[in-house]
């Protein structure tokens, strides 16, 4: 035996709640009280004893972003350091990059696996150039060959 909640095929009636400052219509459910909001914690809060206590401090760290500007190349570049704001000429350090590993892999494929495949790691022309500030020693840019 089936029980029908709505014997007529009418859609169910939806209840509307009054907006703030309006009276509820007669015969409706009592409106719920709006939630009360309390002010959040401050830097210093007063204890029940009357003394003040310091709140917690949240420290977030920023990710390191290297500038990949097309004006960086294998030569030193005069610029203003974004970290220490001094006029500098960058110092260039070379490190193995994608072209270095690709060259070593190609040499291995062609049979130079006995040590000759390590030659690209000794050639600065196949490595990436990392520009650092001579004052604060932070990386200000990277020139990638690939």
N, C-alpha and C positions, 0 to 999 in steps of 0.2 A: 504494500500500500504506500503510495507516494503522498507526501505532504507538501503542499505548496505554501510558500510564505506569502506570496502575493497572488491571491485568487484572481484578481482582475489583471489584465495585461497592461496596466498602466505602469509607467516607469516609477521607480521609488522617488519619494519626495526628499529633496535635499534640504538640510537645515542651514540657514544662514545665521551667522553670528553678528551682533551689532558692532559697528565701528566704535572706537573710543569716543565717548561723549554722547552717544545715542542711547535711547531706552530700548530694552529688549521687548519684542512683541509679546503680547499676552499668550500664555499657554506654551511658551517655549521653555527649553531647559535654561537653568540659570547660567549666565556667562561666567567663565572662569576668570579669576583675577589675573591681570597681566603679571608677568614675572618681574620681580624686583631686582634691580641691578645695583650691586655695591661697587664702590670704587676699588680699583686694583691696588696692589701693594705699591708702596712708595719706597724711595731709597732708604729712608729711616722710618721705623715703625715704633710706636710707643708700647711698651710692655704694660701689663696690668699694675706692675709695681711702680710705674711712673718713669722708669729709665728708658733710654732709647737704645735700639738695637739696629745694627746695620743689616740691610737686605743683601741678597746674593747678586753677583755680577756675572753676566754671561759674556764670554770672550769667544769670538768667532775668528777663524783665520781665513785669509783670502787666498785663492789659488794663484800659483805663479804663472804669469802669462809672458811668454817670450814674444817680442815683436818680430814678425816675419815680414819685413819691409823689403820691397824690391830694390831699394837703394843700397842694401848691404851686399858686399861682395867679399872677395878674399883679401882686400886691402883694408888697412886701418881707416876709420872714418871719424872726422871731427863732428862732435855733436854735444848736446846738453844731456847729461845723465838724468833719466826720469826718476832715479832713486835719491841721489844726493844733490841734484840740481847744480852741478858744477860743469864748467866748460871743459870737455875732455877730448882726447883722441883715443878711440877704443884700442884695446890690445886684442890681438887675434890669436886664438888657439885652434888647432885642427883636431878633429875627432872623426872616427870612422862613422860613415853614414851609409845610406842605401847604395850609392854608386860604388863605394869601397867593397861592400859585401857582394854586390852583383859582379864586379870585376873579378873578385877572388873565386866566385862560383863558376864563372865562364872559363877561367884558367884551369880550374879543376876538371871541368868537363873535357877540355881539350888535352888533358894528359899532364898538366903541370902541377900535379898533386904532391910532389916530393919536397916542396918548400917554396917553389916559385909562385905558388898561389898566394903567398903572404906578401908579395911585392906591393900590391895596392895599399896595404896598411902602412907602408913607408913613404908613399908619395902624397904630398899635400895637395896636389892637383886633383886627386880622386876623393879627397875627404871634405867633410863639411867644415865651414869656418864659424867658430863661436866667438862673438864680440863681447868682451867684458869691460867694465869700467875699471880703470887702474886705481881709482880712489877707494871705492867701496867694494870692489871685486864681485859685483853682481852682473849677471848676464843681461845685456841690453838688446841683443839680437842674434839671430842665427841665419847664416846663408847656407841653404841646402842645395846640393847639386842636382838632386832629383826630388 
